[in-house]
Amino acid sequence: EPEYYRWTQWLFLQLYKAGLAYQKLAKVNWCPQDQTVLANEQVVEGKCERCGTEIVQKEMKQWFFKITDYADRLLEDLQGLDWPEETIKRQKDWISKSEGAVIKFPIANFKFSVEVFTTRPDTLFGATYLVLAPEHKVIKELESGIENLSEVNKYIEEASHKTELMRKEEAGDKTGVELKGIKAVNPANNEEIPVWVADYVLGGYGTGAIMAVPAHDERDYEFAKKFNLPIRCVIEPLEAFAARLGDSLKDAENKTKEHIVAILGGGAVYVHQGIMINSGKFDGMESEKAKWEITKFVGGERQTQYKLRDWSVSRQRYWGVPIPIIYCKECARLDPSGQGVVPVPEEDLPVKLPNLKEYRPKGMPPLASSEKFLKVKCPKCGGQAQRDPETLDTFVDSSWYYLRYVDPKNGKRIFNESKAGYWLPVDLYVIGAEHVTAHLLYARF
């Protein structure tokens, strides 16, 4: 109903004015047969659920909401809520705050480094190889030194037909290819280590590259065992350290059982804190303290990162709210910094969906086929311009409906504040369990 989505468009404009709605290039699932973008849920085993064609990862300009600006508040506001424990846990897991360090690994015979983000800089001396995501841009820059380039390119091509969801689900069955002829330098001990490309590393998380420490990370351990890569233990439980020195600790046996995840093939996958070993001048130091000392030692940068990414709201389909943006070439010429992006004036809302006889995608958003809809006068300079032909993710509509419920007939404002103050927040909100991550997070945002 235009009376409702007028206010969805109004909300978009408020976010845009506040710098919270912006455009950038992003990878999307693209079906070459149907010529359209697919949501992760519309991709089944790497193929379009409608026509069975293999999807590809394609870069397109998309609108995003800057939800990451509110990551800390979205975590803090969960404190003290009388929500189901599982709901709170899934909200926290979706945001996933990590304290760690960005560390540079120089590439031998090249004049640049690869940055990795790690929550465990204390394990740096145990990093025995580096892994890049298939989409990492540095692979292109390394081509001249890669001896098995065709094998690497084949692997990258195969990975491009998988969604991130598929890659996460398949992470248990590790695959990868070594970049033969390329070595990274571990900045802690100047040791040259091999560089691999593997699709269990995702380009959108962290820096798109990881330092692999198989003795202290189960995922890295599985990969190392499969490809016969070195495993070096650099942290041991305090109890084991004391026992080695002939000391005795109360309840040592129980604590050791609690701390050690597994003893596998002679190498301990030990993921907790302990005492540093095989780490040069840091030997004997408590790992929690060594974490930041080692970061400083190698010139790393302490950093906080989140798994949460900005919310992609562009959709290349007919059924949705038209994005209230106009593109004007004359305005772009006069002010290149603005790129000719002109928001629709609030008094011109709603921008209504045109009635289309043919609304199937044909390599472009369906609204682009309506010249009557597309062509418009620029509200800023009066010149010839065109509307944004994409529509908003339907989650944008569903993220605020509870606010409109308190004042559904208001034609002048999104809602009356005193009515909202009386009715909200609601005492009980009943939703399906599948909505306790994305929908609930967007509603809170």
N, C-alpha and C positions, 0 to 999 in steps of 0.2 A: 504494500500500500504506500503510495507516494507520501501520504500524510505521516507515515512512520519513517520511511527512509530519508525523507527530507532532513530529519534530525541526525541520522547516521552520517549524512554528508556534512551537516553542520559540525558534528564532532570531529570528523576528519579535518575540517578547516581549522578548528581550534588547535588540534595537534600539530598541523602544518605550521601555523603561526608561532607556536611555541618551540619549533625546531624538533618536534618529536615524530613527524612524518617526513620521510626523505626517500630519495631514489638511489639505487646502486645496482651494478651488475651482479647477478647471482645465478648459480646453477639450478636448473629445473629439469624435471623428467619430461622428455619430449617424445611424442609418438610420431614418427615420420609418415605413417600411413594416414592417421586421422588429423595430422597437422595441428596438434594441440598440446598444451601442457597438462600433465596428469598429477594429481595428488599422490602421495606415497601409497595410500590405500587403494588406488586404481591400478597399481602395478602388481602383477602376480607373477612371481618367479622371473622377474626381469622383463616381462611382456605386458603390453597393453591389455587390460581385462576385456576390452570391447572387441578388438580385432586380432589380438594375438601377435602383433608386431613387436619385435625387440625395441625397447625404449633406449634412448641415448640421453646423456647428460649434456644439456645445452645452456650456454650463458645468455641470459636475457636481462634487460633493465626492468627492475621491479620496484614497487613501492613497499616501504617497511615502516613499522612503528618501532620507536626506540625504547622497547620494553626493558632493555638491559640497563638503562639509566636508573631503573627502579629495583634492580636485583636485590640490593641490601634491604630495602624497605619491604619488599615482598617476602623476604625471609624473616625479618624482625617482627612483622605484623602477625606471624603465625603463633607467636608466643602467647600463651594464656587462652587460646581459643578452645571452646568445648566441642571441638570437631572430632570425628573418629580418628584414631591414631594413624590408621593407614592413609587417610586423606592427607593429613599433615606431612607424613613421610613422603608421599608421592609428590607433593608440592616442593618439598625440600630437594628431593632427588632430581626433579626436573630443572631446578635452578642450579643446584650443585656448585657451591662455592669452594674454590681450592686456593690455598695459600702455597706459593711456591716461588720458583725463580726461572728467569729466562737466561739460558746459557748458550754461548756461541761456540760451535764446533767448526774450526777452520777446515777447509777442504784442501788437501795436499795438492800442490801444483796449480792451484787456482787462487785468485786474489779476493776471495770472499768466503764468508762463513754461513753455516746453516744454524738458525736459531731453534732451540727446543725449549718447551716449557715443561718443568718437572716439579712435582710436589715433594720429591725426595732428592734434593741436591746432595744429601749426605751419602748417597750411593754412587756418586759420580765416578769414583775410582773403580767401580764394578761395571761400568758401561763398556760392553765389549763389541757393540755394533750400533749403527744408526739406521732408523727406518723412516722412509719418506712416504707420504700419501701419494697415490698415483697421479693426483691432480696438482702436486706441488710444482710451482713454477720453476724451481731451481733445476729440475731435471732437464729442462730445455737448455739451460745455461751450461749444463755439464756434458751435453751431447758429444762434443769434440773429444772427450776423454773416455767415453763409454765404449768398451770393446765389444759388447754384445747388444748393441743398440736395437737391432731388429727384434730380439727377444724381449727387451724391455718395453719397446713400443707396442708389441703384441699384447703383453700383459696389461699395459695401460688402456689399450683399446677394449679389452675384455672387461676391465673394471668399469669402463664408462657406461656399460649396459646394465649396471647394478645400481639400485637406489641405496642411499645411506642405511635405510632400514634393513635391506638385504645384507649389506656388508656387516652390520652389527649382529644379525642373526647367524651369519656364517663364520663369525669370528673364531668359533671353536675349532674350525677346520682351516688352519693357517695355510695361506698360499703366499708366494713372494718370489722375487727375482733379484739376485745380487747385481749391482751396477759394477761389473768387472772393469778394473782399471781405475776405479775411483776409491779414494780412501779419505776418511775424516780423521781429524786429530783430536783425541780426547784432551781437553785443556788442563785436566788435573795432573796427568802423568806424561803428556806428549806422545802417547802411544797411538800409532796409526791403526784405525779400526775399519772394517768393511761397511759399505753403505748399501742398503737394500730398499726396494720399493715393495710395499705390501698393502693390500686393501683393507686390512684390519685397522690401519691408521687412517683417520678421516681428515680431509683438508679443512673442514669447518671448525674443528676443535683444536684449541691451543694454537700452535704454529703450523700444524700439518706435518710435523716431524717429531720423532721421539728418540731419546737415548734409551737403548735397551739394556736393562740390568737383569739378566735371567735368574740370578741367584736370589733376587728380592722382588720379583714380580711374576706371578703365575703365567700371565699371558706371554711375556717375553721368554719365560722358561720353556713353554710348549714350543714356541717358534725355534728357540735355540736347539732343543733336542731334535726337532724334525730336520733341521738343516745343519746339524753338527757344528754349532757355533760355541765359542768359549763361554764358560760359566765361572764367574769369580765371586766368591763370598767376601763382602767387605764390612758386614755387620753381624755380630753374634749376640745372643741373649746374654744379659748380665750374669745369669746363673752359670752359663757355659764358660764365660770369661773367668769368673771366680773359681770355678772348678779346675780350670786349666792352671791357675796360679796356686792351686792346692788349698784355697780358702773354702770355708763352708758358709752356705747361706740358708736361712730358715725357709722351709717350704720351697726350696729350689726346684725340686722335681715337679711339683704341681705347676709352678709358674712357667717352667720350661714347656710343659705340655700345653699350657694355655697360649703361649707365645708362638711356638713353632707351628706353622701351617702344615708342612709336610717335609719328610726327608726323602728325596727322590734321586735315584741314580748317583748317590754319593754327594749330591749338591743340595744344600738346604734352601728351600724357597721360604725365606724368612721375611715377612712383610711388616714387622713391628720395629719399635725402637730398640736400641741396645748399645753395645760398645763397638767402636770402630776398630777394624783390623784390615790389613793389606791396603792401607790408605796413607802411606808415607808419614809425615809429621803429625797426622791426625789420629794415629793409632792410640788406642786407650782412652780416647775422648768419648763422652756420651754423644750418641748420634744426633739427638735433638739440638745440642749445642753446636755440633760439627756442621749441621745443615747450613747455618748462616755463615759460619767461618769459611767453609769451602766455597760458598757462593761468592764471598768477598775475595778469596784467594784466586779465583779464576776470572774475576771481573764481571760476575753475573749480576743481574738486576732482580731484586726481590719484587714479586708481583702477585696480585690477586686476580684469578680468572674464574669464569663461570661457564658451566655447560650451556646455560640459557643463551639463546641467540635472538637477535631482533626478529620481530614478528612480520613475516612476509604476507602482505594483504592483497597483492595484485592477482587477479584471475582473468584468464583469457576465455571467458565464456559469457553467454547471454544472460543467464539467470543470476542476477546479482545487482548490487547498487552501483550505478555509474559513478566513477571517481570524479569529484567536482574540480577538475583541473583542466586548464586550457593551455595550449602551446602556441606561442606567437613568434614567428621568425623575426619580425621587426623589433619586438622587445628584446629578443636575443641579440640582435645586431647592436642595439643601443646600449644594452647592459649585458655583456657576455657572462658576467658572474651569476646572473639569475637564470641563464640558460633558456630564457623565454618561457619559464613556467609561471603561469598566472592563475591564482586561485579564483574560482567562480565567486562573485560577490554573494554575500549571505541573502540579500533580497531577491536574488535570482533562483534560489532553491525552491523546490527540488529540481535537479536535472533529471528529467524523466526518461525511463527506458523507452526507446522507440518500438513500435510494433513491427516486428520483422517476420516476413513470410519464410525466409530461409535463415535459420539461426545456427546451423552446424558450422563448426570452425573450418576454415580453408587456408590454413597457414597464417592467418591473422585473426584478431579478435572479431567475433560476429558484428559488434557495433561499428567496426570500421567499414562494413559494407553499406551502411546507411549514410549517404552523402548529406541528407537533410539533418541528421543528427550530428555528423562530424564537423561540417562547416559552420563557423560561428564568428561573430565580430569580437575582436579582443576587447574586453572591458577596460583595459588599461590605456591602449593607444587608438582603439577604433579600427585598426587594420584587420585584414583577413587572417583568421586563425583556425585552429581545429581543436576539438575536444579530445580528452583522453579516451581511447576506445575500450579500455579495460574496466572490469567491475571489481568490487571489493569482495574479499573472502566473506562468506556468510557468517563466520564467527564474529565479524565486526558488528553485525546486527544483533547477534545473540549475546554479545558481551555487555549490553547496557539495557536490555528490555525491562529489567526489574525497576529501573528508574522511571521509565515511561508509564509503567503500570499504575503508579501513584497519581498520574495526571494525564490520562490518555487522550483527552479531548482538547488539550491546550494548543491553540493554533499560533500563539505568539511566542511561546518559549518552549524549550525542550521539556521542562517540568517546573512546577511551582516549588520553590525551595522550602517553604513552610510545610507544604504537604509531604515532601520527601523527608523533612525532619521529623514529622509525626509518625510516618509509616515505616521508615527504615532505620537501622538494618532489620530485616525480617528475622523472626525467631527461629524459623525452620526452613531450610532450603533442600528440597528433594530432587536429586538428579541421578542419572545412571552412572555407574562406577566408571564407565569409559570417559566421563567428562571431568573427572577429578584432577586431570592434569591441564590440558590446553584450555578448555572452556573456562574452568574455574580460575585459572591463572589470568586469562584475558579479562574476565569480569572484575577481578581484584585490581588489575592494572587500570 
